[in-house]
Amino acid sequence: MPKLIISRICLVLSTLYAVAGLAAPTITITPSPVVAYPGESVQLKVDIGGPSEYRVKWILQGPLVGGIDAGQLSDDGLYTAPASMPTGPVRIVTQISTGEWNLPVAAASVPVQIIPEGMPKPAFGRPPAPPQFPFQAGEAGTGTQPAPPAPPAPPAPPANLR
C-alpha cells in the first residue's frame, strides 16, 4: 500500500478513536535511533499502549528498498545494516493494525544511522562530557572551565604623589 494511503487510513482511524472516546494506541520503538556498523544486526522492539491486541508490521524505507543498499529487516524486527554505507536516508517504520480486515490504526518510525567502521557510536540520551582545559600547577580553575582573567593591576600613582 502506498505511504499516502496508509497515513490517511491511520488518520481516519485515529479520528474514529477520538470520536468514540478511546485513546489511540501509542507506539514506542527501541532503540531510537537505530545505530549500527556496516553488516551489524540490531533487534528492534515495539511497545504498544492501547486497549486492544494489534498486529505489528515492520517496514524498511530507504534507497533501493528491498535491496542491499538499505539493509535487511525481518518480520520480527531484526535489522541488518548493509555492508556498505547507504546512498540516502534509511528509516524503519512500525505499523500496527487490528480487526479482521487488518486495517492500520497507527504507525511510528525511527531513523537509522550507519556508522563507518572504526568510528565510535554516539551516546544518545547522555549529555556530552564538558570540555577539559589544561591548567598548570598553581593556576585557578575547576578543570572544566578556564579560570577567569585576573583583574588589571591599579595604575601606579605619579612619582610626585608618593
Secondary structure as UniProt FT lines:
FT   HELIX           3..19
FT   TURN            20..21
FT   STRAND          26..30
FT   STRAND          34..36
FT   TURN            38..39
FT   STRAND          41..43
FT   STRAND          45..49
FT   STRAND          55..61
FT   TURN            63..66
FT   HELIX           68..70
FT   STRAND          72..73
FT   TURN            75..76
FT   STRAND          78..80
FT   STRAND          90..98
FT   TURN            99..102
FT   STRAND          103..114
FT   TURN            117..118
FT   TURN            124..125
FT   TURN            137..138
FT   HELIX           159..161
//
